[in-house]
Amino acid sequence: MPTFVALLILSCLFPVPSTGAQEDVGISRIQFESLSQFASALPNDIQLLDDAIAIEGFLEALDGYPPDWPAIYGRGHHDPGHDDRLFQLNRERDERRVGNLALARRIAFRWSGELSRFDSAKKGFSVALGPVFTSTRWGQVRFKADDLPGELKAISPADSLDRLLRETAAGKTVELAVIIVGRLIPDESIVYDFSHDQEGLGLIMPVVRVEEVHYVLSP
């Protein structure tokens, strides 16, 4: 399946409709640099969570220790107590997280993006995107973007625009990293669930209210 089609499918499977975010938050210039260069230029108050070690440390600061996934899963989705145990896990951890200073931190995470149609009026490319899954000792982690702008436009510098137009017109896949910056939603900051792809695998979804969107195209 072509990457572009896969990303569009992911966007449908994981919808993130705008609920009042300023539309210009999703319009940003493409930064031509490596992810490490981008990360080193982030303000000190933003923590980039883009690998298992950083994510695990952040989860430990919030919730202390991983869930006992085998005990919660039990005999699987058909276990009559499965949903109750999962609900109880989320409720207990939401309550225990109240007042935790880590909730106030600004964090950044990465989704996969791909340039699509060029908007001549906005002078930018629409961006198809999908979530990134990271395997950790806690389970599989996928960040959720709350209040993501409905319009995502990556603006190319003038000296790169012709090249990108030629490449996209020729059907070449132009992938880029979409870095989303924001803060966890206090009342339901982390959702614990099970993977729909692998039986018994825990899925952890930090829910982040979007403040900034950046597009990084590595050389």
C-alpha positions as CSV (number, residue, x, y, z in Angstrom):
1,M,0.0,0.0,0.0
2,P,1.5,3.4,-0.9
3,T,2.6,5.5,2.0
4,F,0.3,8.4,1.2
5,V,-2.7,6.1,1.1
6,A,-1.7,4.5,4.4
7,L,-1.4,7.9,6.0
8,L,-4.8,9.0,4.8
9,I,-6.3,5.8,6.2
10,L,-4.6,6.4,9.6
11,S,-6.0,9.9,9.6
12,C,-9.4,8.4,9.2
13,L,-8.9,5.8,11.8
14,F,-7.6,8.3,14.3
15,P,-9.6,11.5,13.7
16,V,-8.5,14.6,15.4
17,P,-11.1,17.3,14.5
18,S,-10.4,20.9,15.4
19,T,-12.5,22.2,18.2
20,G,-11.5,25.8,18.3
21,A,-7.8,25.8,17.7
22,Q,-6.5,28.8,15.8
23,E,-6.1,27.6,12.2
24,D,-2.8,29.4,11.8
25,V,-1.3,27.0,14.3
26,G,-1.3,24.4,11.6
27,I,0.4,26.7,9.0
28,S,4.2,26.7,9.4
29,R,7.4,26.8,7.4
30,I,9.2,23.6,6.6
31,Q,12.5,23.4,8.5
32,F,15.2,21.6,6.5
33,E,17.3,20.1,9.2
34,S,17.8,16.8,11.1
35,L,15.5,15.9,14.0
36,S,18.5,16.2,16.4
37,Q,19.2,19.8,15.1
38,F,15.5,20.7,15.6
39,A,15.5,19.2,19.1
40,S,18.6,21.1,20.1
41,A,16.9,24.4,19.1
42,L,13.8,23.8,21.2
43,P,13.2,26.1,24.2
44,N,14.3,24.7,27.5
45,D,10.8,24.4,28.7
46,I,9.8,21.9,26.0
47,Q,10.7,18.2,26.4
48,L,10.8,16.2,23.2
49,L,9.4,12.7,23.7
50,D,10.6,10.9,20.7
51,D,12.2,7.7,22.0
52,A,11.5,4.9,24.5
53,I,13.8,6.2,27.2
54,A,12.4,9.7,27.2
55,I,8.8,8.5,27.1
56,E,9.3,6.0,29.9
57,G,10.9,8.7,32.1
58,F,8.0,11.0,31.5
59,L,5.4,8.2,32.3
60,E,7.3,7.4,35.5
61,A,7.1,11.0,36.6
62,L,3.4,10.9,36.0
63,D,2.2,7.5,37.0
64,G,5.2,5.8,38.8
65,Y,5.1,2.3,37.3
66,P,3.7,0.4,34.4
67,P,0.3,-1.4,34.7
68,D,0.2,-5.1,35.3
69,W,-1.1,-5.8,31.8
70,P,-1.5,-9.6,32.1
71,A,-3.6,-9.2,35.2
72,I,-5.8,-6.6,33.6
73,Y,-6.1,-8.5,30.4
74,G,-7.1,-11.8,32.1
75,R,-8.5,-14.1,29.6
76,G,-8.8,-11.4,27.0
77,H,-11.5,-9.3,25.5
78,H,-14.1,-12.0,26.2
79,D,-13.3,-12.0,29.9
80,P,-16.3,-10.4,31.6
81,G,-14.1,-8.5,34.0
82,H,-11.7,-7.2,31.3
83,D,-13.5,-3.9,30.7
84,D,-14.1,-3.2,34.4
85,R,-10.4,-3.7,35.2
86,L,-9.4,-1.4,32.4
87,F,-11.9,1.3,33.5
88,Q,-10.7,1.0,37.1
89,L,-7.0,1.4,36.0
90,N,-7.8,4.6,34.1
91,R,-9.9,6.0,37.0
92,E,-7.4,5.3,39.7
93,R,-4.5,6.8,37.7
94,D,-6.5,9.9,36.7
95,E,-7.2,10.5,40.4
96,R,-3.7,9.9,41.6
97,R,-2.3,12.2,38.9
98,V,-4.1,15.2,40.2
99,G,-1.7,17.9,41.3
100,N,1.3,16.3,39.6
101,L,3.7,19.0,38.4
102,A,4.6,16.9,35.4
103,L,1.1,17.7,34.0
104,A,2.1,21.3,33.5
105,R,5.2,20.6,31.4
106,R,5.3,21.5,27.7
107,I,6.0,18.4,25.7
108,A,6.6,17.7,22.0
109,F,6.0,14.5,20.1
110,R,6.4,13.3,16.5
111,W,3.8,12.1,14.0
112,S,4.6,11.0,10.4
113,G,3.7,13.4,7.7
114,E,3.7,13.5,3.9
115,L,3.3,16.4,1.5
116,S,0.2,16.3,-0.7
117,R,-1.7,18.9,-2.7
118,F,-0.2,22.3,-3.2
119,D,-2.4,25.2,-2.2
120,S,-1.4,28.2,-4.4
121,A,-3.5,30.6,-2.4
122,K,-1.8,29.7,0.9
123,K,1.6,29.0,-0.8
124,G,1.8,25.7,1.1
125,F,1.4,22.0,0.8
126,S,-1.4,20.1,2.6
127,V,0.0,17.5,4.9
128,A,-1.3,13.9,5.3
129,L,-0.3,12.5,8.7
130,G,-0.6,9.5,10.9
131,P,0.5,8.7,14.5
132,V,3.8,7.1,15.5
133,F,3.8,4.0,17.7
134,T,6.8,3.6,20.1
135,S,7.5,0.3,21.9
136,T,8.4,0.8,25.6
137,R,8.6,-1.2,28.8
138,W,5.2,0.2,29.7
139,G,3.6,-1.0,26.4
140,Q,3.0,0.6,23.1
141,V,2.8,4.4,23.2
142,R,0.8,6.6,20.8
143,F,0.3,10.3,21.5
144,K,-3.1,11.7,20.7
145,A,-3.5,15.3,19.5
146,D,-6.4,17.2,21.0
147,D,-7.7,20.4,19.2
148,L,-5.4,19.8,16.2
149,P,-6.1,22.5,13.5
150,G,-8.3,21.2,10.6
151,E,-5.9,22.9,8.2
152,L,-2.3,21.7,8.1
153,K,-0.1,23.6,5.6
154,A,3.7,23.2,5.2
155,I,5.2,26.3,3.7
156,S,8.3,25.8,1.7
157,P,11.1,28.4,1.4
158,A,11.2,29.9,-2.0
159,D,14.5,28.3,-2.9
160,S,13.1,24.8,-2.3
161,L,9.5,25.3,-3.7
162,D,10.2,24.4,-7.3
163,R,12.0,21.2,-6.4
164,L,9.2,20.1,-4.1
165,L,6.6,20.9,-6.7
166,R,8.4,18.8,-9.3
167,E,8.8,15.9,-6.9
168,T,5.2,15.8,-5.8
169,A,3.9,16.3,-9.3
170,A,6.1,13.3,-10.4
171,G,4.4,11.2,-7.7
172,K,7.5,11.1,-5.5
173,T,6.7,10.6,-1.8
174,V,8.0,13.5,0.3
175,E,8.0,12.5,3.9
176,L,8.6,14.8,6.8
177,A,8.3,14.8,10.6
178,V,5.4,16.6,12.1
179,I,6.4,17.8,15.6
180,I,3.4,18.7,17.8
181,V,3.9,20.8,20.9
182,G,1.5,21.2,23.8
183,R,0.4,20.1,27.3
184,L,-1.4,17.1,28.6
185,I,-5.1,17.6,29.3
186,P,-5.3,17.6,33.1
187,D,-8.6,15.6,33.6
188,E,-7.8,12.7,31.2
189,S,-4.1,13.1,30.4
190,I,-3.3,9.5,29.7
191,V,-5.6,6.8,28.4
192,Y,-4.7,3.1,29.0
193,D,-6.1,0.6,26.6
194,F,-5.1,-2.6,24.7
195,S,-3.7,-2.8,21.2
196,H,-6.1,-3.9,18.5
197,D,-3.2,-5.5,16.6
198,Q,-1.5,-7.6,19.2
199,E,-3.4,-9.6,21.8
200,G,-2.6,-8.6,25.4
201,L,-0.3,-5.7,24.4
202,G,-0.9,-2.6,26.5
203,L,-1.5,0.7,24.6
204,I,-0.8,4.0,26.3
205,M,-2.2,7.2,24.8
206,P,-1.1,10.6,26.3
207,V,-3.6,13.2,25.3
208,V,-2.0,16.5,24.4
209,R,-3.7,19.8,23.7
210,V,-2.0,21.3,20.7
211,E,-0.2,24.6,20.9
212,E,2.3,24.5,18.1
213,V,2.9,22.4,14.9
214,H,6.3,22.2,13.2
215,Y,7.3,20.5,10.0
216,V,10.8,19.1,9.8
217,L,12.2,17.7,6.5
218,S,15.6,16.0,7.1
219,P,18.2,16.5,4.4
